[in-house]
Amino acid sequence: MKNRRQFEHMMNAIDDRYLEEAAAAKKKAPVMKWVLPMAAGLCLVLGLSMLFRDRVAPEAGQDEVSLQEQIALQEQIAPPQELPPVTEPVASVEEEPAETGLNEAAELLYESAGRGESASTEFTANGAEYVCVAAPAAEMQEGISWRVESLSMNLSVSGAETTVSWSGTEDGMTWNLTSTAPQEEVLTTAREILLFGGLDVAVAPEGAEQIRYNVLEVEGLVAAETSFVLDGLEYTFRMAPTYAVGDDYEDLSGIVISGKAAESNVGWCPAKIYVSEDGAGKILWLDVVPGLVYSLSMPEGSDAERLQQMAETVFSPAQGEVG
C-alpha cells in the first residue's frame, strides 16, 4: 500500500503538460506496425533469393533441377561442335631412286662395250645385288675354267663372293659378274646377260621352263649343267671335257642306278641307258673326237624312249655335224 501511495504521489507531481505530450506521441505509434513487417519481408525475400539462386522453376510434373544439372543435360543432348583437327604439314620425304634391273644394266654395258669403252654397273636381280664390269683385255680370276663354243668362261669364289667371267665375245671385252648370291644364281644371271647379247650357254629344248645354269666339279671334271622343266618333267643335262676313251668314261649324272645298261646311240656316239623301278633314269654318252662326255638324267617319270629322245634334242656335236 505504501508503494501505491508513493506511485500516486509521484504521478500527481508530474506536470500535466508532459502527460499531454506523451498521449499525443502514443497516437503516432501504429505507423511502426507497417515499417517493421515490410523490412522483415524484404530481408526474407533477399535471403530466399540467395538460397535458391541456383534453382530454376521446374515444369509441371517434374522434379526441381539445378542450373548446373540443366546445363550438363543440354551438353549431352547437343554437345558443342568440335573444331576440325589442325593438319600439320607433312615433312617431305625424298624418294629413293628406283633400283636398276638386269635388262637396264645389260643394255648400259653392251652400249659401252660396243664403243670399246670400259663400263661398270650395279643392279638387282631376283632379290640379290650384283656388280658387273666389262673392260677390254681384263684378266680373269683363278678358278674353274671351261669353254662354250667361242666363249672362254671362268668361275671363282672368294669368301662370300662368287665371280663369273667370260671373254670371246665380238666386242673383245672381258666381263666379270660378282655377287654374294648362291653360285647357281650368279651363273644363271650371267647366262641372262649373255642372252641379252644374243648368246646362250645353257642347253634346253624349245618350250622348256625354269631354265637354270650351273657349273660344278663332277668325277674330277668341270661340268656345265642346264636344268629345266618340260611338260611337267624335270631334266638335268651336263657336259664336260674329258680325256677318256672307250667305254670307261665318267658318269656326270650323280644318280646311282644298279643293273645292266641298255645299249644305244646318240648321233654317232655310243650311249648307255639306265632306268630304275621308281622312275629315275639317265643316259650317258661320249663324243671321242672333241673329248666331251655327256649325261641326261631325270629324277622321276623316265623311260628309255623319253631319255633317248631328249638326249638327241639337246645334243649339239662340237664338230657341227652328226655323222
Order of alpha helices (4+ residues) and beta strands (2+ residues): alpha-alpha-alpha-alpha-alpha-beta-beta-beta-beta-beta-beta-alpha-beta-beta-beta-beta-beta-beta-beta-alpha
